[in-house]
């Protein structure tokens, strides 16, 4: 019997309408404002071709210049205001849902963890980035 692959889930409710949340999530000028897990990191570059088959790339870098990497992949599904799915350049998959509720918009990300770092560390990092997104999206709403 095949066992299901381990996945990691993070989520947050953003107190903003789904249209504003979608714009903040998908527009490169916004992406560069929230895609970091801590204040000593930033994203100096983002490009986003938001369509199935389209590619995206965000450069994440330590502000002191000591390290940077590109986070990128190819979209496999884009349903405006409801879902985004993509395959990262390393082959892992990510599924994101946007659900309107009475408090605003609930975002849930489900992703395949990589094998170099502990799963708990990856979950904390992705949750920190999602929390930064929530802060950014609520500030621009």
HELIX and SHEET records of a PDB file:
HELIX    1   1 UNK A   18  UNK A   26  1                                   9    
HELIX    2   2 UNK A   28  UNK A   34  1                                   7    
HELIX    3   3 UNK A  119  UNK A  140  1                                  22    
SHEET    1   A 7 UNK A   7  UNK A  14  0                                        
SHEET    2   A 7 UNK A 104  UNK A 112 -1                                        
SHEET    3   A 7 UNK A  93  UNK A 101 -1                                        
SHEET    4   A 7 UNK A  83  UNK A  88 -1                                        
SHEET    5   A 7 UNK A  68  UNK A  79 -1                                        
SHEET    6   A 7 UNK A  55  UNK A  62 -1                                        
SHEET    7   A 7 UNK A  41  UNK A  48 -1                                        
END                                                                             
